[in-house]
Structures are given as structure tokens and as C-alpha cells.
Amino acid sequence: MHTPQILLTNDDGIQSPGLWAAAKALSALGFVHVVAPREQFSGAGRSLPTTTDGRISPRQMTVDGQAWTVYAVGGSPAQAVLHGLLEILPERPDLVVSGINFGENVGNGITISGTVGAALEAAALGFPALAVSLETDPQHHYHFSDQVDFAAAAHFTALFAGRMLHGSLPFDVDVLKVDVPCDAAPATPWKVTRLSRLSYFLPSPQARAGWDDPKPVGYRANPQAASDQPGTDVYALTVERVVSVTPLSLDLTSRQPLEQFEQSLRSGLS
């Protein structure tokens, strides 16, 4: 009997409690191979930086009382997926899971997310992929806080992973993106949503004495998020307080009829 093989990664790094909450939940479904960035790598999107070293370091971790050999990779989340698929896993995985992320990934900024980027990288290589994020206070986004409860997010990670292992996503659904409210419980409803066009987080400059003072651009919550349109991932998370499940496609082509657009373009967009 085939034991499902699951590749698990994230963008918060190999030490992330969210990663280990997902590992424990997924272990009930199959054999979980953990391959994650050696360091915190949030905001990397699907990037493959040339400055990373690509070193693979096996580590011993204890998960639910059992010893696991896991792999820390000197690279981005997408690179962790590549190293896992090309070098580490002994066989082709049945599913790739990215998460559980510290912080929600909704709205038009999801291509910034290393959580989503890792899943997209797997999908581009033909693997069904699941990206799971938990709504958290921004103060916890880059730190491994013990104040964040991943129990509900772990439940939904296992729920959708199980369904994906036992059935195939339809054509053009390459990644399933799941966002869990911070106050969710296993009984919280879930609904399928579309990706919002709203910027859920807005870029924000940090105060500094001069341009030589190293201060990367930060971000702040968009106050208009609660007024988004029904049916979007942002509305489901912020207004309805339900689990948002968004099917993503690798095809970024606009849904504008192409022949009509070409005619418009040739006539000067009149």
C-alpha cells in the first residue's frame, strides 16, 4: 500500500512553530519530508536569489515524541522546494505544502509571499500544492511567538491536504491558498473565494535620519480592508471571519478577451 509522500516547507524558517504544527497535523496523512529555509525568508515570493548558498543541513527534531530528520536549506522558500524535489526526497511527492505562515496572505500582494511563492514553484513543476497562512498580529510576523495558537490552522491544513491527496484539483487550479482567521476553531466554516484586487498591506517608509541610514520599506494594514467586496479572500477573512480558500492559477494572463484587446491595442486603445 502506497504511503502518501508530502513535502512540507515554509518561509518563516526551519525553526518556525507554524511549520511544526503543520508537520504534526500532516503526519497523520502520510510521510512528511520537511525541507525549509535555514533562516527567516518572509517576503521572498517565488524568488531564486543568486546570493544564497544552497547548503543543505540535515537536522534532528522531535515531533510528537518521534525523532525526525529534517533539512535546513540556505535559500529562499522556492529554492527549498527545488532542493527538496531535486536532491532530497527519495521519490516524487504526492503533495507539496507550504506553511503554516505567521500572518495572512490575502489580496493583491500575495506574489510577495514566500509561502505562496513556494507553492507556486511546486505547481510550476507539476505538483499539487497547498499554501496555508494564519492571521496574526504584525508584531508576530517575523518572530516565533509562543502566543500564537496554530491548532485551528493545523486542522485546516490536514483537512485540505487530505482532500487533495484523495482527489485531483481541476485544470487551472494549480495552488490552493488557505487563510485562517486568528480566532478560528476547527468548527469555523470555510468558503471558496476569489483573490481580492485590494492591497491588504500598504507599503510604508520608516523614519530615518538620512538615506545612508539602513531602513527597508515597511508596511501597514490597509484601513479599507473591511470594506472590500463580498466573495473575496479579504472580505471572508476580515468581515465574515471564515476560512478563505482561494484557487490560484499559474496563468497570469488577463481575462480580457484577447482578440478584442488586440483590436483595441492596434487602434490605439480607443
Backbone bond lengths (Angstrom), bond angles and torsions (degrees), N, CA, C in turn:
res aa  C-N    CA-C-N  psi(-1)  N-CA   C-N-CA  omega(-1)  CA-C   N-CA-C  phi
1 M - - - 1.462 - - 1.517 109.60 -
2 H 1.318 116.36 132.14 1.462 121.48 -176.95 1.526 110.82 -74.27
3 T 1.325 116.13 128.72 1.463 121.47 172.91 1.515 108.09 -91.81
4 P 1.342 118.08 120.25 1.464 119.43 179.87 1.521 111.54 -55.07
5 Q 1.329 114.82 136.65 1.465 121.91 178.68 1.525 108.34 -105.20
6 I 1.325 116.17 125.05 1.463 121.91 -176.38 1.526 109.36 -122.19
7 L 1.316 116.02 125.97 1.463 121.21 172.29 1.519 107.79 -95.18
8 L 1.328 116.27 122.50 1.460 121.65 -178.40 1.521 109.99 -115.62
9 T 1.331 116.10 130.55 1.464 121.50 176.66 1.515 108.93 -140.07
10 N 1.312 116.70 -176.18 1.466 121.76 174.89 1.526 108.03 -164.38
11 D 1.325 116.56 -174.32 1.467 118.13 175.51 1.523 112.34 -117.39
12 D 1.331 117.05 -3.13 1.463 120.30 179.74 1.526 112.54 -86.26
13 G 1.310 117.38 -9.95 1.453 120.24 177.77 1.515 113.74 107.07
14 I 1.310 115.66 162.88 1.460 123.49 -172.82 1.525 112.86 -62.35
15 Q 1.327 118.22 -22.35 1.459 121.59 -178.23 1.525 113.66 -90.70
16 S 1.303 118.20 0.73 1.461 121.07 -172.58 1.526 113.01 -66.28
17 P 1.330 118.27 130.21 1.465 120.55 174.53 1.522 112.75 -60.95
18 G 1.332 117.06 -31.08 1.460 119.51 177.77 1.512 112.05 -64.45
19 L 1.326 116.51 -39.19 1.463 121.46 176.86 1.521 110.26 -61.03
20 W 1.322 116.44 -43.65 1.466 119.73 -176.07 1.519 112.49 -76.57
21 A 1.332 117.64 -27.26 1.460 119.67 171.91 1.525 110.12 -65.38
22 A 1.335 116.19 -40.32 1.466 120.14 176.90 1.522 111.11 -67.08
23 A 1.327 117.28 -41.11 1.469 120.87 -179.45 1.520 110.79 -59.14
24 K 1.320 115.91 -45.50 1.465 120.05 -179.48 1.526 110.86 -63.64
25 A 1.335 117.04 -44.33 1.466 120.58 -178.86 1.527 111.62 -65.60
26 L 1.329 116.43 -40.70 1.466 120.23 -176.99 1.522 112.40 -75.23
27 S 1.322 117.70 -21.35 1.466 120.18 -177.52 1.524 111.97 -64.50
28 A 1.324 117.10 -18.99 1.468 120.47 176.44 1.526 111.49 -75.95
29 L 1.353 116.39 -12.58 1.467 120.49 -176.24 1.523 113.29 -103.17
30 G 1.326 117.56 -21.71 1.460 120.06 -176.50 1.517 110.66 174.90
31 F 1.332 115.44 -164.33 1.462 120.87 179.78 1.513 107.94 -89.42
32 V 1.316 115.72 123.59 1.462 121.56 -175.21 1.522 110.29 -102.87
33 H 1.320 115.52 121.61 1.467 122.35 175.61 1.526 107.47 -101.23
34 V 1.317 117.79 114.79 1.466 121.56 -178.72 1.523 109.35 -95.44
35 V 1.321 115.75 117.46 1.464 122.83 177.15 1.522 106.31 -134.50
36 A 1.325 117.38 109.00 1.457 120.53 -172.68 1.522 110.52 -138.65
37 P 1.328 116.39 161.05 1.464 119.40 178.33 1.528 112.25 -57.43
38 R 1.297 115.16 143.73 1.466 120.94 179.75 1.529 110.77 -64.82
39 E 1.331 116.32 -31.84 1.457 122.26 -176.65 1.519 110.44 -126.55
40 Q 1.312 115.21 170.18 1.457 121.42 173.76 1.527 109.30 -58.14
41 F 1.363 116.45 127.68 1.464 119.73 -175.80 1.524 111.02 -137.86
42 S 1.344 116.40 36.45 1.461 119.92 179.04 1.524 110.88 -64.21
43 G 1.333 115.33 151.92 1.459 120.66 176.71 1.513 114.51 77.05
44 A 1.328 116.74 13.33 1.464 120.04 -176.60 1.518 113.18 -85.18
45 G 1.331 117.34 -11.39 1.456 119.65 -176.12 1.520 111.34 57.44
46 R 1.326 115.27 -136.13 1.471 120.62 177.79 1.535 110.03 -104.02
47 S 1.311 116.80 25.87 1.456 121.04 -172.81 1.523 112.51 -68.41
48 L 1.327 114.72 151.10 1.468 123.06 175.30 1.528 107.04 -124.85
49 P 1.326 117.91 75.29 1.480 120.52 -173.53 1.523 112.66 -61.59
50 T 1.296 116.10 140.13 1.476 120.30 177.04 1.526 111.70 -79.87
51 T 1.320 117.03 -8.24 1.471 120.51 -177.99 1.529 113.07 -89.37
52 T 1.332 118.23 -6.95 1.460 120.50 179.53 1.523 110.11 -79.37
53 D 1.348 116.28 156.62 1.467 118.72 -173.92 1.528 114.26 -95.79
54 G 1.322 118.41 -16.20 1.458 120.89 176.94 1.513 115.40 70.27
55 R 1.323 117.84 11.20 1.466 119.62 179.50 1.533 110.23 -68.38
56 I 1.310 115.95 139.99 1.464 122.30 178.69 1.524 108.23 -112.87
57 S 1.324 116.44 121.17 1.463 120.93 -176.49 1.525 109.78 -120.32
58 P 1.336 118.12 108.07 1.470 119.82 174.08 1.526 110.10 -65.06
59 R 1.313 115.33 140.25 1.459 121.27 178.16 1.523 109.44 -135.11
60 Q 1.316 115.34 155.62 1.454 121.08 176.28 1.527 109.23 -103.95
61 M 1.324 115.51 125.45 1.456 121.49 177.72 1.522 108.59 -128.01
62 T 1.317 116.14 154.39 1.456 121.38 175.72 1.518 108.69 -107.25
63 V 1.330 115.87 120.34 1.457 121.84 -179.49 1.520 108.19 -122.42
64 D 1.324 115.21 115.76 1.463 121.15 179.27 1.532 111.35 53.84
65 G 1.338 115.15 40.33 1.460 120.54 176.51 1.509 115.20 83.80
66 Q 1.333 117.75 0.81 1.462 121.24 -179.36 1.529 110.06 -114.62
67 A 1.322 115.87 146.06 1.466 121.37 178.51 1.528 109.67 -83.09
68 W 1.313 115.86 129.17 1.458 122.39 178.07 1.522 108.93 -120.17
69 T 1.332 116.09 141.70 1.456 120.46 167.25 1.520 107.22 -95.39
70 V 1.331 115.80 120.10 1.461 121.49 -178.38 1.527 108.02 -121.96
71 Y 1.335 116.40 171.80 1.452 119.82 -172.06 1.523 111.05 -131.74
72 A 1.335 114.83 121.37 1.461 121.42 174.71 1.527 108.33 -96.63
73 V 1.312 116.49 129.38 1.466 122.17 -175.08 1.523 109.99 -114.61
74 G 1.308 116.32 134.68 1.457 121.10 173.78 1.509 109.21 -79.63
75 G 1.311 116.18 80.79 1.453 119.98 -176.65 1.513 111.96 -177.38
76 S 1.310 115.44 -179.93 1.457 123.21 179.71 1.527 109.75 -75.84
77 P 1.334 117.89 170.60 1.469 119.57 175.81 1.527 112.90 -57.66
78 A 1.331 116.90 -42.76 1.467 119.74 178.67 1.526 110.76 -64.15
79 Q 1.326 116.75 -38.47 1.460 119.70 177.56 1.527 111.52 -68.07
80 A 1.327 117.24 -34.54 1.461 120.28 175.76 1.525 110.17 -60.70
81 V 1.325 116.54 -41.15 1.461 120.74 176.64 1.523 110.70 -61.61
82 L 1.329 116.78 -45.16 1.467 120.21 -179.36 1.526 111.54 -62.59
83 H 1.326 116.95 -45.65 1.465 119.60 178.76 1.526 110.87 -63.30
84 G 1.336 115.57 -38.36 1.454 118.77 178.34 1.516 112.41 -63.28
85 L 1.323 115.70 -46.21 1.467 120.08 -177.18 1.525 112.78 -72.11
86 L 1.333 116.54 -38.61 1.455 120.47 -172.34 1.525 114.46 -90.04
87 E 1.347 117.25 -25.11 1.456 118.93 -172.04 1.531 115.36 -127.66
88 I 1.316 117.74 -32.21 1.459 119.42 -168.24 1.519 113.19 -97.44
89 L 1.317 118.04 -51.88 1.459 119.68 -175.20 1.523 111.11 -67.93
90 P 1.311 116.82 136.16 1.464 120.17 -178.78 1.520 113.29 -74.84
91 E 1.313 117.14 -18.57 1.463 120.86 178.86 1.520 109.95 -148.48
92 R 1.307 115.38 169.20 1.458 121.67 -178.34 1.532 110.19 -65.61
93 P 1.337 118.69 127.55 1.457 119.25 179.07 1.527 111.63 -74.70
94 D 1.308 114.90 154.77 1.461 120.54 176.73 1.521 111.38 -86.06
95 L 1.326 116.52 -19.36 1.457 121.12 -176.98 1.524 109.03 -158.08
96 V 1.328 115.42 144.21 1.459 121.75 172.40 1.528 107.84 -115.61
97 V 1.330 115.97 128.76 1.464 121.52 -179.71 1.520 108.53 -120.21
98 S 1.329 116.12 135.67 1.458 121.74 177.00 1.532 108.80 -121.65
99 G 1.323 116.78 122.34 1.464 120.81 -179.15 1.525 110.39 140.38
100 I 1.274 116.92 -168.69 1.456 129.88 -1.15 1.533 107.76 -83.28
101 N 1.316 115.89 128.26 1.451 120.70 -173.33 1.519 112.70 -81.58
102 F 1.331 116.23 142.30 1.455 122.34 168.64 1.521 107.60 -74.53
103 G 1.312 118.30 96.36 1.458 121.02 178.68 1.510 112.11 117.41
104 E 1.319 115.60 139.43 1.447 122.66 -178.32 1.528 111.32 -71.35
105 N 1.325 115.76 151.51 1.467 122.01 177.17 1.521 108.54 -127.06
106 V 1.325 115.18 86.93 1.461 121.38 -177.54 1.518 109.53 -131.87
107 G 1.330 115.56 161.92 1.455 120.40 177.62 1.508 113.11 83.04
108 N 1.339 115.18 -170.09 1.464 119.76 -170.60 1.525 114.07 -78.57
109 G 1.337 117.27 2.88 1.464 119.50 178.93 1.514 114.00 -97.92
110 I 1.330 118.00 13.67 1.470 118.49 -173.44 1.526 112.90 -67.47
111 T 1.332 118.39 -21.05 1.465 118.47 177.67 1.521 112.07 -70.80
112 I 1.341 116.76 -12.25 1.463 120.59 173.29 1.527 110.37 -74.68
113 S 1.312 116.25 -28.54 1.466 122.42 -171.23 1.520 113.22 -68.70
114 G 1.332 116.22 126.34 1.456 119.64 172.77 1.515 112.21 -68.78
115 T 1.327 116.41 -28.23 1.467 120.97 176.68 1.524 109.98 -61.68
116 V 1.328 115.53 -51.30 1.465 120.09 178.65 1.524 110.41 -69.53
117 G 1.332 117.14 -37.74 1.464 120.75 -179.12 1.511 112.70 -60.42
118 A 1.325 117.08 -40.32 1.468 120.34 178.03 1.523 110.93 -63.69
119 A 1.331 116.30 -40.58 1.460 119.98 178.54 1.527 111.39 -66.77
120 L 1.324 116.72 -39.34 1.463 120.13 178.08 1.529 111.10 -64.34
121 E 1.333 116.82 -38.12 1.460 120.25 178.51 1.519 110.46 -62.07
122 A 1.327 116.21 -43.27 1.466 119.90 177.67 1.523 111.11 -64.19
123 A 1.332 115.88 -42.74 1.462 119.85 -179.31 1.517 111.78 -63.55
124 A 1.328 116.61 -36.84 1.464 120.41 179.62 1.522 111.68 -63.50
125 L 1.322 116.76 -23.72 1.453 121.45 178.50 1.533 112.06 -95.42
126 G 1.322 115.80 6.81 1.451 120.00 173.27 1.516 115.80 94.83
127 F 1.334 118.29 15.52 1.450 120.96 -178.64 1.528 110.58 -105.08
128 P 1.332 118.04 135.79 1.464 118.84 173.14 1.519 109.24 -62.29
129 A 1.334 116.51 138.15 1.463 119.70 -171.51 1.522 111.16 -137.55
130 L 1.324 114.05 142.62 1.458 123.14 -178.93 1.520 108.37 -126.57
131 A 1.341 117.32 129.81 1.461 122.27 177.66 1.520 108.30 -119.69
132 V 1.335 117.11 123.23 1.469 121.36 -174.87 1.519 109.99 -122.66
133 S 1.336 115.70 132.02 1.459 121.71 179.92 1.529 109.67 -133.46
134 L 1.323 114.91 146.33 1.461 121.92 178.75 1.520 109.64 -113.66
135 E 1.316 116.84 128.06 1.462 121.81 175.50 1.529 109.52 -59.42
136 T 1.307 116.46 124.42 1.462 120.81 177.30 1.515 109.53 -139.36
137 D 1.318 115.37 160.78 1.454 120.69 173.79 1.523 108.49 -62.66
138 P 1.346 118.21 136.63 1.471 119.93 -178.59 1.524 114.79 -53.56
139 Q 1.326 118.06 -24.92 1.457 119.44 179.49 1.530 112.30 -65.03
140 H 1.351 116.03 -17.12 1.457 120.27 -179.95 1.529 113.42 -99.33
141 H 1.337 117.80 -1.10 1.453 120.14 -171.96 1.529 113.60 -61.71
142 Y 1.312 117.68 -33.29 1.459 119.96 -175.06 1.521 112.99 -116.73
143 H 1.335 116.21 14.76 1.455 119.76 -178.41 1.517 109.85 -132.50
144 F 1.313 116.83 150.12 1.460 121.19 -177.28 1.523 109.90 -89.59
145 S 1.318 115.43 71.27 1.449 120.81 -175.61 1.526 111.33 -71.57
146 D 1.334 115.97 139.59 1.453 120.40 174.83 1.531 111.19 -87.14
147 Q 1.340 116.34 5.46 1.469 120.76 177.87 1.526 112.34 -90.60
148 V 1.309 117.46 -3.88 1.464 121.46 -178.80 1.529 109.23 -96.51
149 D 1.326 116.05 125.39 1.462 122.30 -179.14 1.531 108.84 -97.18
150 F 1.323 116.60 114.74 1.470 120.92 -177.73 1.527 113.27 -96.13
151 A 1.328 118.23 8.29 1.467 120.62 -172.75 1.531 112.44 -59.69
152 A 1.331 117.16 -49.02 1.466 119.52 -178.69 1.525 110.96 -66.79
153 A 1.330 116.94 -42.12 1.464 119.72 178.77 1.521 110.96 -62.99
154 A 1.333 117.31 -37.03 1.464 120.53 177.45 1.525 110.26 -64.92
155 H 1.327 116.24 -38.76 1.466 120.09 177.19 1.521 111.17 -58.97
156 F 1.330 116.46 -47.28 1.464 119.39 -178.11 1.528 112.01 -73.37
157 T 1.317 117.43 -27.89 1.465 119.94 173.59 1.518 109.80 -60.67
158 A 1.325 116.40 -48.61 1.462 120.60 179.61 1.528 111.58 -66.91
159 L 1.328 116.72 -37.39 1.465 120.67 -179.22 1.522 111.39 -59.71
160 F 1.342 116.20 -52.58 1.464 118.66 -175.98 1.527 111.78 -77.90
161 A 1.310 117.60 -30.52 1.468 119.18 174.57 1.529 109.85 -63.13
162 G 1.318 116.30 -42.48 1.460 119.78 179.08 1.519 112.55 -61.12
163 R 1.306 116.48 -41.03 1.470 119.88 179.75 1.525 110.95 -69.06
164 M 1.322 116.49 -36.68 1.459 119.15 178.75 1.527 111.69 -70.92
165 L 1.321 117.29 -30.89 1.467 120.43 177.94 1.521 111.75 -71.84
166 H 1.316 116.93 -26.06 1.461 120.58 -176.44 1.518 113.39 -103.64
167 G 1.307 117.75 6.20 1.453 121.50 177.76 1.514 109.67 -162.31
168 S 1.331 116.03 165.08 1.465 120.63 -176.88 1.523 110.57 -102.68
169 L 1.316 116.05 139.88 1.449 120.02 172.70 1.523 109.20 -68.16
170 P 1.321 118.27 146.98 1.469 119.83 178.81 1.521 111.09 -68.99
171 F 1.316 115.86 163.46 1.460 121.37 178.02 1.521 109.66 -55.10
172 D 1.297 116.36 140.11 1.456 126.14 177.54 1.525 112.94 79.67
173 V 1.321 118.32 1.04 1.466 120.94 168.10 1.522 105.61 -104.43
174 D 1.313 116.11 99.06 1.461 121.46 -173.99 1.525 112.76 -96.59
175 V 1.336 116.35 -30.45 1.463 122.02 179.47 1.520 108.52 -137.54
176 L 1.314 116.39 137.61 1.458 121.25 171.20 1.526 107.05 -101.20
177 K 1.336 116.12 117.66 1.463 122.39 -178.90 1.522 108.65 -102.40
178 V 1.327 116.25 121.69 1.461 121.40 -176.53 1.526 109.13 -119.00
179 D 1.326 116.39 127.81 1.461 121.92 178.22 1.518 109.17 -123.59
180 V 1.327 115.41 125.43 1.460 122.28 -171.81 1.524 109.84 -110.50
181 P 1.346 118.73 126.81 1.467 119.96 176.78 1.524 111.50 -62.34
182 C 1.329 115.95 152.93 1.463 120.04 -177.26 1.522 112.51 -66.08
183 D 1.339 117.02 -24.56 1.463 120.65 -179.03 1.527 112.36 -101.36
184 A 1.320 116.81 16.94 1.466 120.38 -178.34 1.521 111.63 -72.20
185 A 1.318 115.03 156.91 1.455 124.29 172.68 1.518 106.94 -130.31
186 P 1.323 118.87 167.70 1.468 119.53 178.32 1.527 113.62 -54.98
187 A 1.333 116.89 -26.90 1.468 120.17 -179.16 1.530 112.97 -85.14
188 T 1.330 117.98 -4.02 1.463 120.74 179.28 1.523 110.33 -61.21
189 P 1.326 118.40 133.54 1.469 120.04 178.89 1.529 111.46 -65.34
190 W 1.319 114.88 157.44 1.455 120.28 172.73 1.514 108.94 -126.58
191 K 1.316 116.17 155.62 1.457 119.78 178.54 1.517 109.89 -147.32
192 V 1.314 115.86 150.71 1.459 121.80 177.07 1.523 108.40 -80.32
193 T 1.320 116.08 132.91 1.460 122.27 -175.31 1.519 110.67 -129.36
194 R 1.304 115.15 167.51 1.465 120.22 171.12 1.523 108.41 -103.32
195 L 1.288 116.04 159.84 1.461 121.01 179.19 1.525 109.55 -71.92
196 S 1.321 116.09 129.40 1.457 120.48 178.25 1.526 110.32 -72.93
197 R 1.317 116.23 148.50 1.464 121.81 173.22 1.524 111.15 -86.38
198 L 1.318 116.72 -1.64 1.461 121.75 -178.91 1.525 111.14 -78.37
199 S 1.325 116.07 143.17 1.463 120.83 170.88 1.521 107.81 -81.34
200 Y 1.328 116.63 106.91 1.460 121.38 -175.70 1.529 110.60 -70.94
201 F 1.319 116.42 -38.32 1.467 122.14 172.67 1.523 108.18 -113.30
202 L 1.325 116.11 136.74 1.460 121.28 -179.72 1.526 109.67 -105.27
203 P 1.323 118.06 135.16 1.475 119.67 177.30 1.515 110.74 -63.40
204 S 1.323 114.89 142.26 1.452 119.39 -175.50 1.526 109.52 -142.58
205 P 1.332 118.15 126.38 1.477 119.46 178.47 1.523 110.75 -71.61
206 Q 1.316 115.97 149.26 1.455 120.80 176.16 1.530 109.43 -98.09
207 A 1.317 115.03 146.08 1.469 120.00 179.29 1.525 109.97 -66.03
208 R 1.311 116.04 134.16 1.455 120.40 176.84 1.529 109.83 -152.03
209 A 1.330 114.87 157.13 1.459 120.83 -175.75 1.528 111.88 -69.82
210 G 1.322 117.32 -32.19 1.465 121.61 -179.44 1.512 109.58 -168.13
211 W 1.327 115.90 173.42 1.460 119.12 -176.46 1.524 112.85 -66.37
212 D 1.315 117.69 -19.90 1.458 120.18 176.89 1.528 112.33 -76.96
213 D 1.309 117.10 -14.02 1.466 122.34 178.19 1.533 108.04 -77.21
214 P 1.340 119.37 116.90 1.467 120.66 -174.98 1.526 112.58 -70.23
215 K 1.303 115.78 106.73 1.466 122.12 179.23 1.523 108.78 -141.42
216 P 1.331 118.65 100.38 1.462 119.68 177.88 1.519 111.00 -67.33
217 V 1.315 116.43 157.47 1.466 121.46 176.94 1.525 108.67 -63.65
218 G 1.325 116.25 132.06 1.454 121.14 177.90 1.522 111.28 -98.53
219 Y 1.322 116.37 -158.88 1.460 120.23 179.15 1.521 109.27 -152.60
220 R 1.332 114.32 160.56 1.459 120.82 177.79 1.526 108.32 -142.39
221 A 1.309 115.64 159.37 1.463 120.27 -179.62 1.525 110.31 -67.66
222 N 1.315 116.74 142.93 1.455 122.40 177.57 1.533 108.65 -82.77
223 P 1.319 119.55 117.46 1.466 120.65 -178.58 1.522 113.57 -65.33
224 Q 1.329 117.79 -13.95 1.466 120.70 179.59 1.528 112.61 -86.78
225 A 1.322 117.38 -0.77 1.465 119.88 -175.71 1.525 112.09 -57.94
226 A 1.314 117.50 -39.55 1.466 120.98 -176.72 1.527 112.46 -71.59
227 S 1.334 117.77 -10.59 1.466 120.64 179.07 1.522 112.01 -105.08
228 D 1.320 117.45 15.86 1.459 120.97 179.46 1.526 110.58 -67.47
229 Q 1.319 115.58 167.07 1.451 121.24 -176.62 1.528 111.91 -75.20
230 P 1.340 117.81 142.59 1.466 120.16 174.17 1.524 110.90 -57.88
231 G 1.319 115.03 147.03 1.460 120.67 178.44 1.509 113.55 99.77
232 T 1.340 117.57 -10.76 1.458 120.04 -178.72 1.524 110.83 -94.64
233 D 1.331 114.59 165.45 1.458 119.36 177.00 1.526 111.40 -65.33
234 V 1.326 116.72 -36.57 1.459 120.61 178.91 1.528 110.65 -64.27
235 Y 1.328 117.55 -46.02 1.467 121.89 -179.19 1.531 110.84 -63.78
236 A 1.320 116.36 -43.11 1.466 119.85 -179.34 1.523 111.06 -60.94
237 L 1.327 115.80 -41.88 1.458 120.14 -176.41 1.527 111.74 -75.71
238 T 1.334 117.35 -47.03 1.460 120.18 -170.36 1.520 114.07 -88.36
239 V 1.319 118.21 -29.87 1.462 121.19 -175.91 1.526 111.36 -104.52
240 E 1.328 116.35 -52.71 1.461 119.41 -176.92 1.522 113.06 -80.93
241 R 1.337 116.84 -19.94 1.468 122.90 179.58 1.524 111.25 57.35
242 V 1.334 115.79 43.13 1.450 122.02 175.04 1.528 108.40 -116.37
243 V 1.316 115.73 167.10 1.456 120.90 177.67 1.521 108.94 -75.10
244 S 1.315 115.60 125.87 1.458 121.54 -179.48 1.529 109.83 -93.44
245 V 1.324 116.11 129.04 1.466 122.27 178.91 1.527 107.35 -122.33
246 T 1.322 116.32 109.01 1.456 121.02 -173.70 1.524 111.06 -114.80
247 P 1.336 117.64 119.85 1.472 119.76 175.07 1.518 110.20 -78.05
248 L 1.321 116.39 125.79 1.462 121.47 -179.05 1.522 110.29 -110.19
249 S 1.327 115.18 147.29 1.455 121.87 177.26 1.521 110.38 -116.98
250 L 1.305 116.03 144.29 1.463 120.49 173.34 1.528 111.64 -71.48
251 D 1.318 116.65 -17.58 1.463 121.21 -179.52 1.523 109.19 -79.68
252 L 1.337 116.36 103.60 1.457 121.02 -178.55 1.528 112.74 -90.11
253 T 1.322 116.66 8.52 1.459 120.13 179.19 1.527 110.23 -61.65
254 S 1.316 116.27 137.38 1.457 120.32 176.62 1.520 110.79 -59.10
255 R 1.317 116.45 149.22 1.468 120.74 177.99 1.528 112.09 -84.00
256 Q 1.307 117.55 6.99 1.465 121.85 173.02 1.532 108.72 -63.50
257 P 1.351 118.27 133.51 1.470 119.37 176.16 1.527 110.76 -54.32
258 L 1.333 117.04 122.39 1.458 120.07 -169.25 1.528 113.21 -68.26
259 E 1.333 117.17 -38.63 1.466 119.06 179.45 1.527 110.54 -64.24
260 Q 1.328 115.56 -42.58 1.466 120.18 178.81 1.522 110.62 -64.43
261 F 1.335 116.72 -40.38 1.459 119.94 179.35 1.530 110.83 -66.70
262 E 1.335 116.54 -39.86 1.460 118.96 179.64 1.526 110.78 -62.58
263 Q 1.315 115.97 -42.06 1.465 118.79 178.34 1.519 110.72 -61.17
264 S 1.328 115.66 -42.34 1.451 120.33 179.14 1.524 111.62 -63.92
265 L 1.331 115.63 -40.95 1.455 120.80 -179.36 1.521 110.65 -66.23
266 R 1.355 116.66 -41.55 1.459 119.81 -179.80 1.526 112.36 -67.88
267 S 1.328 116.26 -24.89 1.468 119.30 179.35 1.515 112.44 -95.54
268 G 1.353 115.81 11.24 1.455 119.38 176.64 1.508 114.24 89.06
269 L 1.322 117.09 22.46 1.477 122.40 179.59 1.519 111.86 59.77
270 S 1.329 115.13 35.62 1.465 118.93 179.29 1.523 110.46 -82.28
